[in-house]
Amino acid sequence: MTVFRRILPAEIRSYRAHLLRLSMDDRRARFMGAVSDDAVDAHCRRIDWSRAVIIAAFVRGEIRGATELRLEREGAQEGELAVSVEHDWQGQGIGTTLVRRVLTIARNRGIRRLCVVCLPENRRMQRIATTLLGPCAFAYGEVSSHIELPPPTPITLAQEALDRSTLPLSVMLDQWQGEPARAA
């Protein structure tokens, strides 16, 4: 069972471990270039939790995918998101589910414009972006997609509240499943 939930600052080690498990190709796709373990460490240390939300896909207690939503600056109505899914868990809808959840959170935070930028060879991210955000534009060796988000609604606020209210139960159920396993 895959549990999707927001991670807390205290879980940064789990997020870091996920990013370090990414293959070199997947790291390149996530960070738009080759990055070392030290660069991953630095990225995790720099996360400003007042302007970032990370939704993760947990499989038996291990983060196997994550979407990082960042506000461009304090008070801005624009945000950017980045997605990472470990190789053995790709192609199962995890990235799409993560992006759908973060779109709701972005709306509820007053973000009106959301951007995704990826490399031209990152076809999986382009499919997610085209499906959920809109057409992709190719320029300067990058692919980008933007979406104008509507304001929050009682439904989007309720969706996020429900996700938050089930957090303790989700954590317990996820850890109760036993040792982490590889994807089939």
QUILINVEN-V583823 format. One record per residue. SS is DSSP state (2 for helix, 1 for strand, 0 for the rest). PHI is phi as a letter, one per 30 degrees, with the letter a starting at -180 (* if undefined). PSI is psi in whole degrees, 0 to 359 (none if undefined). Layout:
ss;phi;psi
SS;PHI;PSI
SS;PHI;PSI
This chain:
ss;phi;psi
0;*;135
1;c;129
1;c;126
1;c;125
1;a;163
1;d;139
0;c;154
0;c;157
2;e;328
2;d;346
2;c;18
2;d;329
2;d;321
2;d;320
2;d;315
2;e;315
2;e;320
2;d;311
2;d;324
2;d;334
2;d;347
0;d;140
0;d;166
2;d;321
2;d;318
2;d;325
2;d;317
2;d;319
2;d;318
2;d;317
2;c;5
0;i;32
0;l;168
0;d;134
0;b;143
0;d;172
2;e;321
2;d;323
2;d;323
2;d;316
2;e;313
2;d;319
2;e;314
2;d;323
2;d;330
2;d;354
0;d;124
0;c;101
0;d;347
0;d;344
0;b;13
1;b;145
1;b;130
1;c;121
1;c;132
1;b;154
1;c;114
1;c;132
1;b;112
0;h;47
0;i;354
1;c;137
1;d;124
1;c;348
1;a;154
1;a;150
1;b;125
1;c;118
1;c;127
1;b;134
1;d;140
0;d;315
0;a;168
0;e;128
0;i;358
0;d;153
0;c;19
1;b;146
1;b;166
1;b;146
1;b;152
1;b;143
1;b;141
1;b;133
1;b;128
0;d;148
2;e;311
2;d;349
2;c;3
0;d;156
0;i;14
0;c;8
0;i;4
2;d;313
2;d;317
2;d;316
2;d;318
2;d;316
2;d;319
2;e;315
2;d;321
2;d;332
2;d;319
2;d;314
2;d;318
2;d;314
2;e;315
2;d;343
0;c;4
0;i;11
0;d;128
0;c;338
1;b;128
1;b;141
1;b;142
1;b;132
1;b;134
1;b;172
1;d;153
0;e;330
0;d;356
0;d;73
2;d;324
2;d;314
2;d;323
2;d;321
2;d;316
2;d;313
2;d;315
2;d;320
2;d;316
2;c;333
0;c;320
0;k;186
0;d;150
0;c;146
1;c;137
1;c;124
1;a;139
0;h;38
0;i;14
1;b;160
1;c;133
1;b;154
1;b;140
1;b;149
1;b;139
1;c;119
0;c;138
0;d;166
0;d;163
0;d;156
0;b;168
2;e;328
2;d;313
2;d;322
2;d;320
2;d;321
2;e;313
2;d;320
2;d;320
2;d;317
2;e;316
2;d;322
2;d;336
0;c;3
2;e;308
2;e;319
2;d;319
2;d;316
2;d;314
2;d;313
2;d;319
2;d;316
2;d;337
2;d;342
0;d;343
0;j;197
0;d;149
0;e;144
0;b;158
0;d;156
0;d;150
0;d;none
